[in-house]
Amino acid sequence: MKISHFFAVLVRLFAIGLAIYAVRQLLLLFEVMATGAISGYDVSAVFAGMLVLCPLLVSVLLWYFPLAVTAFVIREDMDQSLKPLDVQGSLVVLVLAIGLYLLYFAIADAVYWLTYWQMAAGESYSGARLHFDADSKAAMVSTGVELLMAFGLLSRARSISRAMLRLAR
């Protein structure tokens, strides 16, 4: 298989993840349709609908046209057949995949906590019940640890895979 074929498979997997995200956003749309607000804050039904329709439309386009996206991203001269990986190479790829997975959630959590901290410090949200209790502070610390672990996995993937192979022998 060529690189473009592998990338097309990744594009389709991303389309599935995007569709799942759109389905999760349906709850917000239902809440806006029922109450006209999200968590007590007025929100437009059009905005809530776009939160569902935009990711769903993009996921459908990515599902049906993955090779078009691949042709846009990968140049013709780079599209060659891949050589099989050895055991250590595949283990490095696995560690990198775990690191990227962890980094995805760590960045999402960090953005949430930075936004929460900014809202709690701002005066425009003074009527909202935003406070930092022990659970919030612990979650912030664990988000920092997640970020450090993700960066550690990504930067030291080859060393970690060598250590794992030594343990397996």
Accessible surface in RSA format (square Angstrom, percent):
REM  Atomic radii and reference values for relative SASA: ProtOr
REM  Chains: A
REM  Algorithm: Lee & Richards
REM  Probe-radius: 1.40
REM  Slices: 20
REM RES _ NUM      All-atoms   Total-Side   Main-Chain    Non-polar    All polar
REM                ABS   REL    ABS   REL    ABS   REL    ABS   REL    ABS   REL
RES MET A   1   132.03  68.4  81.20  53.7  50.83 121.0  54.29  46.2  77.74 103.0
RES LYS A   2    90.77  44.3  90.77  55.7   0.00   0.0  40.27  36.2  50.50  53.8
RES ILE A   3    49.00  27.9  48.77  36.3   0.24   0.6  48.77  35.1   0.24   0.6
RES SER A   4    15.67  13.2  15.67  20.9   0.00   0.0   9.65  20.5   6.02   8.4
RES HIS A   5    76.90  42.0  74.85  52.0   2.05   5.2  47.34  48.8  29.56  34.4
RES PHE A   6    90.97  45.5  89.74  55.6   1.23   3.2  89.74  54.4   1.23   3.5
RES PHE A   7    59.63  29.8  58.30  36.1   1.33   3.5  59.19  35.9   0.44   1.3
RES ALA A   8    10.63   9.8   9.97  15.4   0.66   1.5  10.43  14.7   0.20   0.5
RES VAL A   9    79.06  52.0  76.68  69.4   2.38   5.7  78.96  68.6   0.10   0.3
RES LEU A  10   105.42  58.7 101.13  72.3   4.29  10.8 101.45  71.2   3.96  10.7
RES VAL A  11    11.26   7.4   9.03   8.2   2.23   5.4  11.20   9.7   0.06   0.2
RES ARG A  12    90.64  38.1  90.64  46.2   0.00   0.0  19.26  26.3  71.38  43.3
RES LEU A  13   103.92  57.9  95.38  68.2   8.53  21.4  95.92  67.4   8.00  21.5
RES PHE A  14   122.74  61.4 115.93  71.8   6.81  17.7 121.93  73.9   0.82   2.3
RES ALA A  15     2.33   2.1   1.05   1.6   1.28   2.9   1.46   2.1   0.86   2.3
RES ILE A  16    80.05  45.6  77.13  57.5   2.93   7.1  79.91  57.5   0.14   0.4
RES GLY A  17    37.33  46.0   0.00   N/A  37.33  46.0  30.61  84.0   6.72  15.1
RES LEU A  18    35.78  19.9  33.07  23.7   2.71   6.8  34.48  24.2   1.30   3.5
RES ALA A  19    30.52  28.1  30.40  46.9   0.11   0.3  30.52  43.0   0.00   0.0
RES ILE A  20   101.73  57.9 100.62  75.0   1.11   2.7 101.60  73.2   0.13   0.4
RES TYR A  21    87.42  40.8  86.44  49.2   0.97   2.5  56.40  42.4  31.01  38.2
RES ALA A  22     0.75   0.7   0.58   0.9   0.17   0.4   0.75   1.1   0.00   0.0
RES VAL A  23    89.80  59.1  86.01  77.9   3.78   9.1  86.44  75.1   3.36   9.1
RES ARG A  24   156.19  65.6 146.40  74.6   9.79  23.3  47.78  65.3 108.41  65.7
RES GLN A  25    21.37  12.0  21.19  15.5   0.18   0.4   0.00   0.0  21.37  16.2
RES LEU A  26    55.35  30.8  55.35  39.6   0.00   0.0  55.35  38.9   0.00   0.0
RES LEU A  27   131.04  73.0 125.64  89.9   5.39  13.6 126.03  88.5   5.01  13.5
RES LEU A  28    53.68  29.9  53.68  38.4   0.00   0.0  53.68  37.7   0.00   0.0
RES LEU A  29    30.47  17.0  30.47  21.8   0.00   0.0  30.47  21.4   0.00   0.0
RES PHE A  30   111.64  55.9 107.84  66.8   3.80   9.9 108.80  66.0   2.84   8.1
RES GLU A  31    64.07  36.8  57.14  43.2   6.92  16.5  26.22  50.7  37.85  30.9
RES VAL A  32     5.51   3.6   1.45   1.3   4.06   9.8   1.45   1.3   4.06  11.0
RES MET A  33   131.78  68.2  95.18  63.0  36.60  87.1  93.04  79.1  38.74  51.3
RES ALA A  34    87.63  80.6  44.79  69.1  42.85  97.5  55.23  77.8  32.40  85.8
RES THR A  35    99.12  70.5  63.57  64.4  35.55  84.7  70.47  94.7  28.65  43.3
RES GLY A  36    35.12  43.3   0.00   N/A  35.12  43.3  26.90  73.8   8.21  18.4
RES ALA A  37    13.20  12.1  13.06  20.2   0.14   0.3  13.06  18.4   0.14   0.4
RES ILE A  38    32.72  18.6  30.92  23.0   1.80   4.3  30.92  22.3   1.80   4.9
RES SER A  39    90.92  76.8  59.03  78.8  31.89  73.5  44.15  94.0  46.78  65.5
RES GLY A  40    72.32  89.2   0.00   N/A  72.32  89.2  36.18  99.3  36.15  81.0
RES TYR A  41   111.78  52.2 109.55  62.3   2.23   5.8 103.80  78.0   7.97   9.8
RES ASP A  42   134.97  94.5 105.79 105.3  29.18  69.0  35.74  84.1  99.22  99.0
RES VAL A  43    36.63  24.1  21.85  19.8  14.78  35.6  28.85  25.1   7.78  21.1
RES SER A  44    64.92  54.9  47.15  62.9  17.77  40.9  44.35  94.4  20.57  28.8
RES ALA A  45    58.00  53.3  47.66  73.5  10.34  23.5  48.07  67.7   9.93  26.3
RES VAL A  46   112.84  74.3 105.34  95.4   7.50  18.1 112.12  97.4   0.72   2.0
RES PHE A  47   113.66  56.9 109.44  67.8   4.22  11.0 112.96  68.5   0.70   2.0
RES ALA A  48     0.25   0.2   0.00   0.0   0.25   0.6   0.00   0.0   0.25   0.7
RES GLY A  49    12.68  15.6   0.00   N/A  12.68  15.6  12.68  34.8   0.00   0.0
RES MET A  50    93.38  48.4  91.25  60.4   2.13   5.1  72.60  61.7  20.78  27.5
RES LEU A  51    49.34  27.5  46.76  33.4   2.58   6.5  49.04  34.4   0.29   0.8
RES VAL A  52     8.99   5.9   8.99   8.1   0.00   0.0   8.99   7.8   0.00   0.0
RES LEU A  53   107.36  59.8 106.29  76.0   1.07   2.7 106.48  74.8   0.88   2.4
RES CYS A  54    57.85  43.8  55.29  61.7   2.55   6.0  24.97  63.3  32.88  35.5
RES PRO A  55    19.34  14.1  15.04  13.7   4.30  15.6  19.18  15.8   0.16   1.0
RES LEU A  56    68.26  38.0  68.26  48.8   0.00   0.0  68.26  47.9   0.00   0.0
RES LEU A  57   111.42  62.1 107.88  77.2   3.54   8.9 110.90  77.9   0.52   1.4
RES VAL A  58    68.57  45.1  68.35  61.9   0.22   0.5  68.57  59.6   0.00   0.0
RES SER A  59     4.33   3.7   3.14   4.2   1.19   2.7   1.78   3.8   2.56   3.6
RES VAL A  60    67.77  44.6  65.76  59.5   2.02   4.9  67.77  58.9   0.00   0.0
RES LEU A  61    89.79  50.0  88.54  63.3   1.25   3.2  88.88  62.4   0.91   2.5
RES LEU A  62    25.65  14.3  25.64  18.3   0.01   0.0  25.65  18.0   0.00   0.0
RES TRP A  63    94.18  37.8  94.18  45.6   0.00   0.0  74.55  39.8  19.63  31.8
RES TYR A  64   144.58  67.5 125.38  71.3  19.20  50.0  80.13  60.2  64.45  79.5
RES PHE A  65   116.82  58.4 113.57  70.3   3.24   8.4 116.82  70.8   0.00   0.0
RES PRO A  66    14.37  10.5  14.37  13.1   0.00   0.0  14.37  11.9   0.00   0.0
RES LEU A  67   100.81  56.1  96.69  69.2   4.12  10.4  96.69  67.9   4.12  11.1
RES ALA A  68    64.21  59.0  45.55  70.3  18.66  42.4  53.50  75.3  10.71  28.4
RES VAL A  69    45.49  29.9  42.65  38.6   2.84   6.8  45.42  39.5   0.07   0.2
RES THR A  70     1.42   1.0   1.42   1.4   0.00   0.0   1.42   1.9   0.00   0.0
RES ALA A  71    74.86  68.8  47.81  73.8  27.06  61.5  55.66  78.4  19.20  50.9
RES PHE A  72   182.33  91.2 152.18  94.3  30.15  78.5 159.73  96.8  22.60  64.7
RES VAL A  73    81.97  53.9  55.30  50.1  26.67  64.3  59.89  52.0  22.08  59.9
RES ILE A  74    21.25  12.1  12.47   9.3   8.78  21.2  13.68   9.9   7.57  20.5
RES ARG A  75   150.25  63.1 142.71  72.7   7.54  17.9  71.25  97.4  79.00  47.9
RES GLU A  76   161.23  92.6 144.29 109.2  16.94  40.3  67.06 129.7  94.17  76.9
RES ASP A  77    95.84  67.1  75.15  74.8  20.68  48.9  51.74 121.8  44.10  44.0
RES MET A  78    90.01  46.6  81.76  54.1   8.25  19.6  75.60  64.3  14.41  19.1
RES ASP A  79    33.82  23.7  23.80  23.7  10.01  23.7   5.01  11.8  28.81  28.7
RES GLN A  80   113.00  63.2 109.20  79.8   3.80   9.0  33.37  71.0  79.63  60.4
RES SER A  81    80.53  68.0  60.19  80.3  20.33  46.8  33.73  71.8  46.80  65.6
RES LEU A  82    92.98  51.8  69.19  49.5  23.79  59.8  70.55  49.5  22.43  60.4
RES LYS A  83   181.51  88.6 164.25 100.8  17.26  41.1 108.82  98.0  72.69  77.4
RES PRO A  84   132.87  96.8 100.56  91.7  32.31 117.5 112.51  92.9  20.35 126.5
RES LEU A  85   113.52  63.2  83.37  59.6  30.15  75.8  85.29  59.9  28.23  76.0
RES ASP A  86    98.02  68.7  83.01  82.6  15.01  35.5  48.98 115.3  49.04  48.9
RES VAL A  87   104.72  68.9 100.81  91.3   3.92   9.4 103.01  89.5   1.72   4.7
RES GLN A  88    49.20  27.5  47.70  34.9   1.50   3.6  12.26  26.1  36.94  28.0
RES GLY A  89    17.82  22.0   0.00   N/A  17.82  22.0  16.30  44.7   1.52   3.4
RES SER A  90    54.24  45.8  48.35  64.5   5.89  13.6  34.36  73.2  19.88  27.9
RES LEU A  91    29.07  16.2  26.88  19.2   2.20   5.5  29.00  20.4   0.07   0.2
RES VAL A  92    17.55  11.6  17.55  15.9   0.00   0.0  17.55  15.3   0.00   0.0
RES VAL A  93    80.20  52.8  79.33  71.8   0.87   2.1  79.49  69.1   0.71   1.9
RES LEU A  94    95.34  53.1  92.95  66.5   2.38   6.0  95.30  66.9   0.04   0.1
RES VAL A  95     7.29   4.8   6.19   5.6   1.11   2.7   7.29   6.3   0.00   0.0
RES LEU A  96    63.05  35.1  63.05  45.1   0.00   0.0  63.05  44.3   0.00   0.0
RES ALA A  97    51.70  47.5  41.93  64.7   9.77  22.2  46.90  66.0   4.80  12.7
RES ILE A  98    90.17  51.3  88.37  65.8   1.80   4.3  90.17  64.9   0.00   0.0
RES GLY A  99     0.00   0.0   0.00   N/A   0.00   0.0   0.00   0.0   0.00   0.0
RES LEU A 100   105.94  59.0 100.94  72.2   5.00  12.6 101.34  71.2   4.60  12.4
RES TYR A 101   147.29  68.8 140.78  80.1   6.51  16.9 109.33  82.2  37.96  46.8
RES LEU A 102    37.19  20.7  36.71  26.3   0.48   1.2  37.19  26.1   0.00   0.0
RES LEU A 103    27.25  15.2  27.25  19.5   0.00   0.0  27.25  19.1   0.00   0.0
RES TYR A 104   143.08  66.8 135.20  76.9   7.89  20.5  95.39  71.7  47.69  58.8
RES PHE A 105    88.29  44.2  88.24  54.7   0.04   0.1  88.24  53.5   0.04   0.1
RES ALA A 106     0.00   0.0   0.00   0.0   0.00   0.0   0.00   0.0   0.00   0.0
RES ILE A 107    84.63  48.2  84.45  62.9   0.17   0.4  84.63  60.9   0.00   0.0
RES ALA A 108    50.33  46.3  36.96  57.0  13.37  30.4  44.53  62.7   5.80  15.4
RES ASP A 109    52.52  36.8  52.17  51.9   0.35   0.8   3.69   8.7  48.83  48.7
RES ALA A 110    18.94  17.4  16.75  25.9   2.19   5.0  18.92  26.6   0.02   0.1
RES VAL A 111    88.05  57.9  86.97  78.7   1.07   2.6  87.92  76.4   0.13   0.3
RES TYR A 112   118.68  55.4 113.40  64.5   5.28  13.7  87.93  66.1  30.75  37.9
RES TRP A 113    39.40  15.8  38.55  18.7   0.85   2.0  31.26  16.7   8.14  13.2
RES LEU A 114   109.33  60.9 106.59  76.3   2.74   6.9 107.07  75.2   2.26   6.1
RES THR A 115    68.47  48.7  63.73  64.6   4.74  11.3  51.69  69.4  16.78  25.4
RES TYR A 116    36.98  17.3  35.09  20.0   1.88   4.9  23.41  17.6  13.57  16.7
RES TRP A 117   142.10  57.0 142.10  68.8   0.00   0.0 116.06  61.9  26.04  42.2
RES GLN A 118   118.93  66.5 117.12  85.6   1.81   4.3  41.76  88.9  77.17  58.5
RES MET A 119    51.00  26.4  48.62  32.2   2.38   5.7  32.36  27.5  18.65  24.7
RES ALA A 120    34.99  32.2   5.75   8.9  29.23  66.5   7.89  11.1  27.10  71.8
RES ALA A 121    76.63  70.5  39.48  60.9  37.15  84.5  50.22  70.7  26.41  70.0
RES GLY A 122    28.33  34.9   0.00   N/A  28.33  34.9  22.56  61.9   5.76  12.9
RES GLU A 123   157.07  90.2 142.03 107.5  15.04  35.8  56.90 110.1 100.16  81.8
RES SER A 124   104.44  88.3  60.95  81.3  43.49 100.2  58.00 123.5  46.43  65.0
RES TYR A 125    91.31  42.6  84.84  48.3   6.47  16.8  42.47  31.9  48.83  60.2
RES SER A 126    94.65  80.0  60.73  81.0  33.93  78.2  41.49  88.3  53.17  74.5
RES GLY A 127    78.91  97.3   0.00   N/A  78.91  97.3  44.64 122.5  34.27  76.7
RES ALA A 128    27.71  25.5   5.27   8.1  22.43  51.0  13.60  19.2  14.10  37.4
RES ARG A 129   224.21  94.1 197.37 100.6  26.84  63.9  77.53 106.0 146.69  88.9
RES LEU A 130    45.42  25.3  23.28  16.7  22.14  55.7  23.28  16.3  22.14  59.6
RES HIS A 131   115.03  62.9 108.92  75.7   6.10  15.6  87.28  89.9  27.75  32.3
RES PHE A 132    62.92  31.5  40.43  25.0  22.49  58.5  40.43  24.5  22.49  64.4
RES ASP A 133    64.41  45.1  57.05  56.8   7.36  17.4  31.62  74.4  32.79  32.7
RES ALA A 134    82.18  75.6  66.76 103.0  15.42  35.1  71.71 101.0  10.47  27.7
RES ASP A 135   111.92  78.4 105.11 104.6   6.81  16.1  30.41  71.6  81.51  81.3
RES SER A 136    13.76  11.6  11.80  15.7   1.97   4.5   1.81   3.9  11.95  16.7
RES LYS A 137   121.03  59.0 119.56  73.4   1.47   3.5  66.22  59.6  54.80  58.4
RES ALA A 138    61.46  56.5  49.67  76.7  11.80  26.8  56.66  79.8   4.81  12.7
RES ALA A 139    32.41  29.8  26.34  40.6   6.08  13.8  31.22  44.0   1.19   3.2
RES MET A 140    54.97  28.5  45.38  30.0   9.59  22.8  20.51  17.4  34.47  45.7
RES VAL A 141   101.77  67.0  94.16  85.2   7.61  18.3 100.68  87.5   1.09   3.0
RES SER A 142    59.17  50.0  55.11  73.6   4.06   9.4  43.12  91.8  16.06  22.5
RES THR A 143     8.67   6.2   8.53   8.7   0.13   0.3   5.54   7.4   3.13   4.7
RES GLY A 144    29.38  36.2   0.00   N/A  29.38  36.2  28.11  77.1   1.27   2.8
RES VAL A 145    74.19  48.8  73.75  66.8   0.43   1.0  73.75  64.1   0.43   1.2
RES GLU A 146    48.55  27.9  48.55  36.7   0.00   0.0  14.86  28.7  33.69  27.5
RES LEU A 147    42.62  23.7  42.62  30.5   0.00   0.0  42.62  29.9   0.00   0.0
RES LEU A 148   132.07  73.6 124.25  88.9   7.82  19.7 124.47  87.4   7.60  20.5
RES MET A 149   106.79  55.3  98.84  65.4   7.95  18.9  86.11  73.2  20.68  27.4
RES ALA A 150     0.00   0.0   0.00   0.0   0.00   0.0   0.00   0.0   0.00   0.0
RES PHE A 151   111.20  55.6 109.69  67.9   1.51   3.9 110.32  66.9   0.88   2.5
RES GLY A 152    28.14  34.7   0.00   N/A  28.14  34.7  27.03  74.2   1.11   2.5
RES LEU A 153    36.49  20.3  35.43  25.3   1.06   2.7  35.43  24.9   1.06   2.8
RES LEU A 154    46.80  26.1  31.01  22.2  15.79  39.7  31.21  21.9  15.59  42.0
RES SER A 155    85.56  72.3  49.99  66.7  35.56  81.9  49.85 106.1  35.71  50.0
RES ARG A 156   140.28  58.9 138.13  70.4   2.15   5.1  43.63  59.6  96.64  58.6
RES ALA A 157     5.67   5.2   4.18   6.4   1.50   3.4   4.18   5.9   1.50   4.0
RES ARG A 158   148.63  62.4 145.98  74.4   2.66   6.3  36.79  50.3 111.84  67.8
RES SER A 159    35.36  29.9  31.87  42.5   3.49   8.0  20.78  44.2  14.59  20.4
RES ILE A 160    51.80  29.5  49.64  37.0   2.16   5.2  51.80  37.3   0.00   0.0
RES SER A 161     0.00   0.0   0.00   0.0   0.00   0.0   0.00   0.0   0.00   0.0
RES ARG A 162   109.14  45.8 107.36  54.7   1.78   4.2  39.40  53.8  69.74  42.3
RES ALA A 163    40.58  37.3  39.10  60.3   1.49   3.4  39.70  55.9   0.88   2.3
RES MET A 164    82.23  42.6  75.67  50.1   6.56  15.6  71.34  60.6  10.89  14.4
RES LEU A 165    33.63  18.7  33.36  23.9   0.27   0.7  33.46  23.5   0.18   0.5
RES ARG A 166   160.12  67.2 144.48  73.6  15.65  37.3  65.06  88.9  95.06  57.6
RES LEU A 167   155.68  86.7 128.47  91.9  27.20  68.4 131.46  92.3  24.21  65.2
RES ALA A 168    85.68  78.8  43.53  67.2  42.15  95.9  55.44  78.1  30.24  80.1
RES ARG A 169   220.30  92.5 156.58  79.8  63.72 151.7  87.90 120.1 132.40  80.2
END  Absolute sums over single chains surface
CHAIN  1 A    12453.1      10721.8       1731.3       8892.8       3560.3
END  Absolute sums over all chains
TOTAL         12453.1      10721.8       1731.3       8892.8       3560.3
